[in-house]
């Protein structure tokens, strides 16, 4: 099993990023996927989840309206779209495959002016 996140970086407050997570080693289209994040000195927290057919998506309440999750089953990839980023969104963002209980290594998002 492998999950490789990408798309993180340094962005100014109010900016946007699109994170990607490409999966291999399991049947991606049959697997619900989740994004978590961990800020410095804080516990990992759930950000968003998407079911296999994309019909059901949930976003953590304090991120609704700014973050959006999507997936491309043809390319084994799940995305996290981040908009109107705030300094407090600075964290390492991880994707997680629920069917195999496996997390990637994460991608750093830093929001700073």
C-alpha positions as CSV (number, residue, x, y, z in Angstrom):
1,X,0.0,0.0,0.0
2,X,1.2,3.5,-0.8
3,X,-0.3,6.9,-0.5
4,X,1.7,9.9,-1.8
5,X,0.6,13.4,-1.0
6,X,1.6,16.4,-2.9
7,X,0.7,20.0,-3.5
8,X,1.6,21.6,-0.2
9,X,3.7,24.7,0.1
10,X,3.9,28.3,1.4
11,X,0.9,30.5,0.7
12,X,-0.3,33.9,1.9
13,X,-3.4,34.3,4.0
14,X,-6.5,34.2,1.8
15,X,-4.7,32.0,-0.8
16,X,-5.6,28.6,-2.2
17,X,-3.9,25.3,-2.6
18,X,-4.9,22.0,-4.2
19,X,-3.6,18.9,-2.4
20,X,-3.4,15.5,-4.2
21,X,-3.0,12.0,-2.8
22,X,-2.2,9.2,-5.3
23,X,-2.9,5.7,-4.1
24,X,-1.6,2.3,-5.0
25,X,-1.6,-1.2,-3.6
26,X,-5.3,-1.6,-3.0
27,X,-8.6,-1.1,-4.8
28,X,-8.9,2.6,-4.6
29,X,-12.4,2.9,-6.1
30,X,-13.8,0.7,-3.3
31,X,-12.1,2.7,-0.5
32,X,-13.4,5.6,1.4
33,X,-10.7,8.3,1.8
34,X,-10.0,10.9,4.4
35,X,-7.8,13.9,4.9
36,X,-6.4,14.7,8.3
37,X,-4.0,17.4,9.4
38,X,-1.6,18.0,12.3
39,X,-0.5,21.4,13.3
40,X,2.7,21.9,15.3
41,X,2.2,20.9,18.9
42,X,-1.4,19.7,18.3
43,X,-3.1,16.4,17.8
44,X,-4.0,15.1,14.4
45,X,-7.5,16.2,13.4
46,X,-10.0,15.0,10.8
47,X,-10.6,17.4,7.9
48,X,-12.7,15.8,5.3
49,X,-13.9,12.4,4.1
50,X,-15.3,11.1,0.8
51,X,-17.0,7.8,0.1
52,X,-16.3,5.6,-2.8
53,X,-18.8,7.0,-5.3
54,X,-18.3,10.7,-4.3
55,X,-21.9,11.0,-3.4
56,X,-21.2,11.4,0.3
57,X,-18.6,14.0,1.4
58,X,-18.2,15.4,4.8
59,X,-16.1,18.4,5.9
60,X,-15.2,19.3,9.5
61,X,-17.6,22.1,10.6
62,X,-15.0,24.7,11.1
63,X,-13.7,24.2,7.5
64,X,-17.0,24.2,5.7
65,X,-17.1,26.8,2.9
66,X,-13.4,26.9,2.6
67,X,-12.3,23.3,2.0
68,X,-13.6,20.8,-0.5
69,X,-12.8,17.1,-1.1
70,X,-13.0,15.3,-4.4
71,X,-11.7,12.1,-6.0
72,X,-10.7,10.7,-9.4
73,X,-11.2,6.9,-9.3
74,X,-9.8,6.5,-12.8
75,X,-6.5,7.9,-11.6
76,X,-6.5,6.6,-8.0
77,X,-6.3,10.1,-6.6
78,X,-8.1,12.1,-3.9
79,X,-7.9,15.8,-3.7
80,X,-8.3,18.4,-1.0
81,X,-9.1,21.9,-2.2
82,X,-8.2,24.6,0.2
83,X,-9.5,28.1,-0.2
84,X,-9.3,31.4,1.9
85,X,-6.5,29.9,3.9
86,X,-5.7,31.2,7.3
87,X,-2.5,31.1,9.4
88,X,-4.1,28.6,11.7
89,X,-4.5,26.2,8.7
90,X,-0.7,25.7,8.8
91,X,-0.2,22.0,9.3
92,X,1.0,18.7,7.7
93,X,-1.9,17.3,5.7
94,X,-2.2,13.5,5.5
95,X,-4.5,11.4,3.4
96,X,-5.8,8.2,4.9
97,X,-7.4,5.1,3.3
98,X,-10.1,3.8,5.6
99,X,-10.3,0.3,4.0
100,X,-6.7,-0.5,4.7
101,X,-6.2,1.9,7.7
102,X,-3.2,3.4,6.1
103,X,-1.9,7.0,6.1
104,X,0.6,8.7,3.8
105,X,3.6,10.7,4.9
106,X,1.9,14.0,4.6
107,X,2.5,17.3,2.8
108,X,3.3,20.6,4.5
109,X,1.0,23.6,4.2
110,X,2.3,26.8,5.6
111,X,0.1,29.9,5.6
112,X,2.1,33.1,6.3
113,X,2.5,36.6,5.0
